[in-house]
């Protein structure tokens, strides 16, 4: 999902969302894609507060599991 929405550079676990040019519009598109894919509303703060994309994916997966997404 991250690669489809943000591009392949964002799939590196150590990639920094901001350093790669990520902004609130891209974060919104990512959250919309995740909501569509997993049926769970995730807060945009997940991507903003994560130190890198690996941490974001771990946090998002935890939230999906906790909230009962698919």
ZIBEL-V787766 format. One record per residue. N is the residue number from 1. PSI is psi in degrees with one decimal (* if undefined). BURIAL is # if it has 24 or more other C-alpha atoms within 12 Angstrom, else .. D_FIRST is the distance of its C-alpha to the first C-alpha in whole Angstrom. Layout:
((N PSI BURIAL D_FIRST) (N PSI BURIAL D_FIRST))
This chain:
((1 -47.2 . 0) (2 -45.5 # 4) (3 -38.2 . 5) (4 -41.0 . 5) (5 -46.6 . 6) (6 -24.9 # 8) (7 161.4 . 9) (8 -29.1 . 10) (9 -28.2 . 13) (10 -7.6 # 10) (11 -8.8 . 9) (12 128.1 . 13) (13 -30.7 . 14) (14 1.7 . 17) (15 140.3 # 15) (16 123.9 # 16) (17 -46.1 # 14) (18 -42.0 . 18) (19 -27.4 . 19) (20 3.2 . 17) (21 10.9 . 17) (22 142.9 # 15) (23 -176.4 . 17) (24 -32.6 . 17) (25 -44.1 . 16) (26 -39.2 # 13) (27 -41.3 # 12) (28 -41.9 # 13) (29 -39.5 # 11) (30 -45.2 # 8) (31 -36.9 # 10) (32 -42.9 . 10) (33 -42.3 . 7) (34 -39.4 # 7) (35 -43.0 . 11) (36 -43.6 . 10) (37 -41.8 . 8) (38 -7.1 . 10) (39 25.8 . 13) (40 133.1 . 14) (41 118.3 # 15) (42 143.0 # 14) (43 140.4 . 16) (44 -20.8 # 15) (45 -22.9 . 17) (46 -46.4 # 15) (47 -33.8 # 13) (48 -33.9 # 17) (49 -15.4 . 19) (50 135.6 . 17) (51 -23.6 . 19) (52 174.4 # 16) (53 -28.9 # 12) (54 -44.3 . 13) (55 -39.3 . 15) (56 -47.2 # 12) (57 -43.8 # 10) (58 -46.2 . 13) (59 -43.3 # 14) (60 -41.9 # 12) (61 -39.9 . 12) (62 -41.7 . 16) (63 -41.8 # 15) (64 -45.4 # 14) (65 -46.1 . 16) (66 -37.9 . 19) (67 -1.0 . 18) (68 27.6 . 18) (69 170.5 . 15) (70 * . 14))
